[in-house]
Amino acid sequence: MPPFLMRMYLWLRHPPSRNQQIAIAVVCGIGIAFAAIEWLVGWPEWLTPERVPRGPRLSAP
C-alpha cells in the first residue's frame, strides 16, 4: 500500500485535533494564495537566479 494511502487511512480512523486541522488549512491556503498570485502576476524578475561567471580555473602543478 502506498504511504499516502496509509496516511489517509490513519487520518480517517484517528482524525487530527481541531488545532491541527486549522493549521493544515492555513498552510494549504497560504500555498494556494502564493500559487494564485504567481499565476496572475507572474514570477518577479528580481527572484530569477542568474549564473555568476567564474574566474579562470587554476590547475594543480
Phi and psi restraints in degrees (range 20) as a CNS / XPLOR table:
assign (resid 1 and name C) (resid 2 and name N)
       (resid 2 and name CA) (resid 2 and name C) 1.0 -61.3 20.0 2
assign (resid 2 and name N) (resid 2 and name CA)
       (resid 2 and name C) (resid 3 and name N) 1.0 147.9 20.0 2
assign (resid 2 and name C) (resid 3 and name N)
       (resid 3 and name CA) (resid 3 and name C) 1.0 -59.8 20.0 2
assign (resid 3 and name N) (resid 3 and name CA)
       (resid 3 and name C) (resid 4 and name N) 1.0 -36.5 20.0 2
assign (resid 3 and name C) (resid 4 and name N)
       (resid 4 and name CA) (resid 4 and name C) 1.0 -68.6 20.0 2
assign (resid 4 and name N) (resid 4 and name CA)
       (resid 4 and name C) (resid 5 and name N) 1.0 -31.9 20.0 2
assign (resid 4 and name C) (resid 5 and name N)
       (resid 5 and name CA) (resid 5 and name C) 1.0 -69.5 20.0 2
assign (resid 5 and name N) (resid 5 and name CA)
       (resid 5 and name C) (resid 6 and name N) 1.0 -37.0 20.0 2
assign (resid 5 and name C) (resid 6 and name N)
       (resid 6 and name CA) (resid 6 and name C) 1.0 -64.4 20.0 2
assign (resid 6 and name N) (resid 6 and name CA)
       (resid 6 and name C) (resid 7 and name N) 1.0 -41.1 20.0 2
assign (resid 6 and name C) (resid 7 and name N)
       (resid 7 and name CA) (resid 7 and name C) 1.0 -63.1 20.0 2
assign (resid 7 and name N) (resid 7 and name CA)
       (resid 7 and name C) (resid 8 and name N) 1.0 -43.0 20.0 2
assign (resid 7 and name C) (resid 8 and name N)
       (resid 8 and name CA) (resid 8 and name C) 1.0 -63.1 20.0 2
assign (resid 8 and name N) (resid 8 and name CA)
       (resid 8 and name C) (resid 9 and name N) 1.0 -40.0 20.0 2
assign (resid 8 and name C) (resid 9 and name N)
       (resid 9 and name CA) (resid 9 and name C) 1.0 -63.1 20.0 2
assign (resid 9 and name N) (resid 9 and name CA)
       (resid 9 and name C) (resid 10 and name N) 1.0 -43.7 20.0 2
assign (resid 9 and name C) (resid 10 and name N)
       (resid 10 and name CA) (resid 10 and name C) 1.0 -66.4 20.0 2
assign (resid 10 and name N) (resid 10 and name CA)
       (resid 10 and name C) (resid 11 and name N) 1.0 -38.3 20.0 2
assign (resid 10 and name C) (resid 11 and name N)
       (resid 11 and name CA) (resid 11 and name C) 1.0 -66.7 20.0 2
assign (resid 11 and name N) (resid 11 and name CA)
       (resid 11 and name C) (resid 12 and name N) 1.0 -32.3 20.0 2
assign (resid 11 and name C) (resid 12 and name N)
       (resid 12 and name CA) (resid 12 and name C) 1.0 -68.3 20.0 2
assign (resid 12 and name N) (resid 12 and name CA)
       (resid 12 and name C) (resid 13 and name N) 1.0 -41.9 20.0 2
assign (resid 12 and name C) (resid 13 and name N)
       (resid 13 and name CA) (resid 13 and name C) 1.0 -76.7 20.0 2
assign (resid 13 and name N) (resid 13 and name CA)
       (resid 13 and name C) (resid 14 and name N) 1.0 -37.2 20.0 2
assign (resid 13 and name C) (resid 14 and name N)
       (resid 14 and name CA) (resid 14 and name C) 1.0 -132.2 20.0 2
assign (resid 14 and name N) (resid 14 and name CA)
       (resid 14 and name C) (resid 15 and name N) 1.0 83.6 20.0 2
assign (resid 14 and name C) (resid 15 and name N)
       (resid 15 and name CA) (resid 15 and name C) 1.0 -63.9 20.0 2
assign (resid 15 and name N) (resid 15 and name CA)
       (resid 15 and name C) (resid 16 and name N) 1.0 151.8 20.0 2
assign (resid 15 and name C) (resid 16 and name N)
       (resid 16 and name CA) (resid 16 and name C) 1.0 -67.2 20.0 2
assign (resid 16 and name N) (resid 16 and name CA)
       (resid 16 and name C) (resid 17 and name N) 1.0 163.3 20.0 2
assign (resid 16 and name C) (resid 17 and name N)
       (resid 17 and name CA) (resid 17 and name C) 1.0 -66.7 20.0 2
assign (resid 17 and name N) (resid 17 and name CA)
       (resid 17 and name C) (resid 18 and name N) 1.0 168.4 20.0 2
assign (resid 17 and name C) (resid 18 and name N)
       (resid 18 and name CA) (resid 18 and name C) 1.0 -61.1 20.0 2
assign (resid 18 and name N) (resid 18 and name CA)
       (resid 18 and name C) (resid 19 and name N) 1.0 -40.2 20.0 2
assign (resid 18 and name C) (resid 19 and name N)
       (resid 19 and name CA) (resid 19 and name C) 1.0 -65.0 20.0 2
assign (resid 19 and name N) (resid 19 and name CA)
       (resid 19 and name C) (resid 20 and name N) 1.0 -39.4 20.0 2
assign (resid 19 and name C) (resid 20 and name N)
       (resid 20 and name CA) (resid 20 and name C) 1.0 -66.3 20.0 2
assign (resid 20 and name N) (resid 20 and name CA)
       (resid 20 and name C) (resid 21 and name N) 1.0 -38.8 20.0 2
assign (resid 20 and name C) (resid 21 and name N)
       (resid 21 and name CA) (resid 21 and name C) 1.0 -62.4 20.0 2
assign (resid 21 and name N) (resid 21 and name CA)
       (resid 21 and name C) (resid 22 and name N) 1.0 -41.6 20.0 2
assign (resid 21 and name C) (resid 22 and name N)
       (resid 22 and name CA) (resid 22 and name C) 1.0 -65.2 20.0 2
assign (resid 22 and name N) (resid 22 and name CA)
       (resid 22 and name C) (resid 23 and name N) 1.0 -42.5 20.0 2
assign (resid 22 and name C) (resid 23 and name N)
       (resid 23 and name CA) (resid 23 and name C) 1.0 -63.4 20.0 2
assign (resid 23 and name N) (resid 23 and name CA)
       (resid 23 and name C) (resid 24 and name N) 1.0 -42.0 20.0 2
assign (resid 23 and name C) (resid 24 and name N)
       (resid 24 and name CA) (resid 24 and name C) 1.0 -64.1 20.0 2
assign (resid 24 and name N) (resid 24 and name CA)
       (resid 24 and name C) (resid 25 and name N) 1.0 -42.7 20.0 2
assign (resid 24 and name C) (resid 25 and name N)
       (resid 25 and name CA) (resid 25 and name C) 1.0 -63.7 20.0 2
assign (resid 25 and name N) (resid 25 and name CA)
       (resid 25 and name C) (resid 26 and name N) 1.0 -39.8 20.0 2
assign (resid 25 and name C) (resid 26 and name N)
       (resid 26 and name CA) (resid 26 and name C) 1.0 -66.0 20.0 2
assign (resid 26 and name N) (resid 26 and name CA)
       (resid 26 and name C) (resid 27 and name N) 1.0 -44.9 20.0 2
assign (resid 26 and name C) (resid 27 and name N)
       (resid 27 and name CA) (resid 27 and name C) 1.0 -63.4 20.0 2
assign (resid 27 and name N) (resid 27 and name CA)
       (resid 27 and name C) (resid 28 and name N) 1.0 -43.6 20.0 2
assign (resid 27 and name C) (resid 28 and name N)
       (resid 28 and name CA) (resid 28 and name C) 1.0 -63.8 20.0 2
assign (resid 28 and name N) (resid 28 and name CA)
       (resid 28 and name C) (resid 29 and name N) 1.0 -40.0 20.0 2
assign (resid 28 and name C) (resid 29 and name N)
       (resid 29 and name CA) (resid 29 and name C) 1.0 -64.0 20.0 2
assign (resid 29 and name N) (resid 29 and name CA)
       (resid 29 and name C) (resid 30 and name N) 1.0 -41.1 20.0 2
assign (resid 29 and name C) (resid 30 and name N)
       (resid 30 and name CA) (resid 30 and name C) 1.0 -63.7 20.0 2
assign (resid 30 and name N) (resid 30 and name CA)
       (resid 30 and name C) (resid 31 and name N) 1.0 -43.2 20.0 2
assign (resid 30 and name C) (resid 31 and name N)
       (resid 31 and name CA) (resid 31 and name C) 1.0 -63.2 20.0 2
assign (resid 31 and name N) (resid 31 and name CA)
       (resid 31 and name C) (resid 32 and name N) 1.0 -42.7 20.0 2
assign (resid 31 and name C) (resid 32 and name N)
       (resid 32 and name CA) (resid 32 and name C) 1.0 -66.1 20.0 2
assign (resid 32 and name N) (resid 32 and name CA)
       (resid 32 and name C) (resid 33 and name N) 1.0 -37.8 20.0 2
assign (resid 32 and name C) (resid 33 and name N)
       (resid 33 and name CA) (resid 33 and name C) 1.0 -64.4 20.0 2
assign (resid 33 and name N) (resid 33 and name CA)
       (resid 33 and name C) (resid 34 and name N) 1.0 -43.8 20.0 2
assign (resid 33 and name C) (resid 34 and name N)
       (resid 34 and name CA) (resid 34 and name C) 1.0 -62.7 20.0 2
assign (resid 34 and name N) (resid 34 and name CA)
       (resid 34 and name C) (resid 35 and name N) 1.0 -41.2 20.0 2
assign (resid 34 and name C) (resid 35 and name N)
       (resid 35 and name CA) (resid 35 and name C) 1.0 -64.6 20.0 2
assign (resid 35 and name N) (resid 35 and name CA)
       (resid 35 and name C) (resid 36 and name N) 1.0 -40.2 20.0 2
assign (resid 35 and name C) (resid 36 and name N)
       (resid 36 and name CA) (resid 36 and name C) 1.0 -67.0 20.0 2
assign (resid 36 and name N) (resid 36 and name CA)
       (resid 36 and name C) (resid 37 and name N) 1.0 -41.8 20.0 2
assign (resid 36 and name C) (resid 37 and name N)
       (resid 37 and name CA) (resid 37 and name C) 1.0 -63.3 20.0 2
assign (resid 37 and name N) (resid 37 and name CA)
       (resid 37 and name C) (resid 38 and name N) 1.0 -43.2 20.0 2
assign (resid 37 and name C) (resid 38 and name N)
       (resid 38 and name CA) (resid 38 and name C) 1.0 -64.4 20.0 2
assign (resid 38 and name N) (resid 38 and name CA)
       (resid 38 and name C) (resid 39 and name N) 1.0 -38.0 20.0 2
assign (resid 38 and name C) (resid 39 and name N)
       (resid 39 and name CA) (resid 39 and name C) 1.0 -70.4 20.0 2
assign (resid 39 and name N) (resid 39 and name CA)
       (resid 39 and name C) (resid 40 and name N) 1.0 -39.2 20.0 2
assign (resid 39 and name C) (resid 40 and name N)
       (resid 40 and name CA) (resid 40 and name C) 1.0 -77.6 20.0 2
assign (resid 40 and name N) (resid 40 and name CA)
       (resid 40 and name C) (resid 41 and name N) 1.0 -44.2 20.0 2
assign (resid 40 and name C) (resid 41 and name N)
       (resid 41 and name CA) (resid 41 and name C) 1.0 -95.1 20.0 2
assign (resid 41 and name N) (resid 41 and name CA)
       (resid 41 and name C) (resid 42 and name N) 1.0 -38.0 20.0 2
assign (resid 41 and name C) (resid 42 and name N)
       (resid 42 and name CA) (resid 42 and name C) 1.0 106.0 20.0 2
assign (resid 42 and name N) (resid 42 and name CA)
       (resid 42 and name C) (resid 43 and name N) 1.0 170.4 20.0 2
assign (resid 42 and name C) (resid 43 and name N)
       (resid 43 and name CA) (resid 43 and name C) 1.0 -80.1 20.0 2
assign (resid 43 and name N) (resid 43 and name CA)
       (resid 43 and name C) (resid 44 and name N) 1.0 128.8 20.0 2
assign (resid 43 and name C) (resid 44 and name N)
       (resid 44 and name CA) (resid 44 and name C) 1.0 -67.6 20.0 2
assign (resid 44 and name N) (resid 44 and name CA)
       (resid 44 and name C) (resid 45 and name N) 1.0 141.8 20.0 2
assign (resid 44 and name C) (resid 45 and name N)
       (resid 45 and name CA) (resid 45 and name C) 1.0 -62.8 20.0 2
assign (resid 45 and name N) (resid 45 and name CA)
       (resid 45 and name C) (resid 46 and name N) 1.0 -33.9 20.0 2
assign (resid 45 and name C) (resid 46 and name N)
       (resid 46 and name CA) (resid 46 and name C) 1.0 -72.1 20.0 2
assign (resid 46 and name N) (resid 46 and name CA)
       (resid 46 and name C) (resid 47 and name N) 1.0 -12.2 20.0 2
assign (resid 46 and name C) (resid 47 and name N)
       (resid 47 and name CA) (resid 47 and name C) 1.0 -96.0 20.0 2
assign (resid 47 and name N) (resid 47 and name CA)
       (resid 47 and name C) (resid 48 and name N) 1.0 -3.2 20.0 2
assign (resid 47 and name C) (resid 48 and name N)
       (resid 48 and name CA) (resid 48 and name C) 1.0 -79.7 20.0 2
assign (resid 48 and name N) (resid 48 and name CA)
       (resid 48 and name C) (resid 49 and name N) 1.0 123.8 20.0 2
assign (resid 48 and name C) (resid 49 and name N)
       (resid 49 and name CA) (resid 49 and name C) 1.0 -72.5 20.0 2
assign (resid 49 and name N) (resid 49 and name CA)
       (resid 49 and name C) (resid 50 and name N) 1.0 147.1 20.0 2
assign (resid 49 and name C) (resid 50 and name N)
       (resid 50 and name CA) (resid 50 and name C) 1.0 -121.3 20.0 2
assign (resid 50 and name N) (resid 50 and name CA)
       (resid 50 and name C) (resid 51 and name N) 1.0 147.3 20.0 2
assign (resid 50 and name C) (resid 51 and name N)
       (resid 51 and name CA) (resid 51 and name C) 1.0 -74.3 20.0 2
assign (resid 51 and name N) (resid 51 and name CA)
       (resid 51 and name C) (resid 52 and name N) 1.0 134.3 20.0 2
assign (resid 51 and name C) (resid 52 and name N)
       (resid 52 and name CA) (resid 52 and name C) 1.0 -95.8 20.0 2
assign (resid 52 and name N) (resid 52 and name CA)
       (resid 52 and name C) (resid 53 and name N) 1.0 123.9 20.0 2
assign (resid 52 and name C) (resid 53 and name N)
       (resid 53 and name CA) (resid 53 and name C) 1.0 -67.1 20.0 2
assign (resid 53 and name N) (resid 53 and name CA)
       (resid 53 and name C) (resid 54 and name N) 1.0 139.3 20.0 2
assign (resid 53 and name C) (resid 54 and name N)
       (resid 54 and name CA) (resid 54 and name C) 1.0 -90.6 20.0 2
assign (resid 54 and name N) (resid 54 and name CA)
       (resid 54 and name C) (resid 55 and name N) 1.0 154.2 20.0 2
assign (resid 54 and name C) (resid 55 and name N)
       (resid 55 and name CA) (resid 55 and name C) 1.0 -75.3 20.0 2
assign (resid 55 and name N) (resid 55 and name CA)
       (resid 55 and name C) (resid 56 and name N) 1.0 -178.1 20.0 2
assign (resid 55 and name C) (resid 56 and name N)
       (resid 56 and name CA) (resid 56 and name C) 1.0 -65.1 20.0 2
assign (resid 56 and name N) (resid 56 and name CA)
       (resid 56 and name C) (resid 57 and name N) 1.0 142.4 20.0 2
assign (resid 56 and name C) (resid 57 and name N)
       (resid 57 and name CA) (resid 57 and name C) 1.0 -83.0 20.0 2
assign (resid 57 and name N) (resid 57 and name CA)
       (resid 57 and name C) (resid 58 and name N) 1.0 136.6 20.0 2
assign (resid 57 and name C) (resid 58 and name N)
       (resid 58 and name CA) (resid 58 and name C) 1.0 -102.4 20.0 2
assign (resid 58 and name N) (resid 58 and name CA)
       (resid 58 and name C) (resid 59 and name N) 1.0 132.6 20.0 2
assign (resid 58 and name C) (resid 59 and name N)
       (resid 59 and name CA) (resid 59 and name C) 1.0 -98.7 20.0 2
assign (resid 59 and name N) (resid 59 and name CA)
       (resid 59 and name C) (resid 60 and name N) 1.0 152.5 20.0 2
assign (resid 59 and name C) (resid 60 and name N)
       (resid 60 and name CA) (resid 60 and name C) 1.0 -72.3 20.0 2
assign (resid 60 and name N) (resid 60 and name CA)
       (resid 60 and name C) (resid 61 and name N) 1.0 144.1 20.0 2
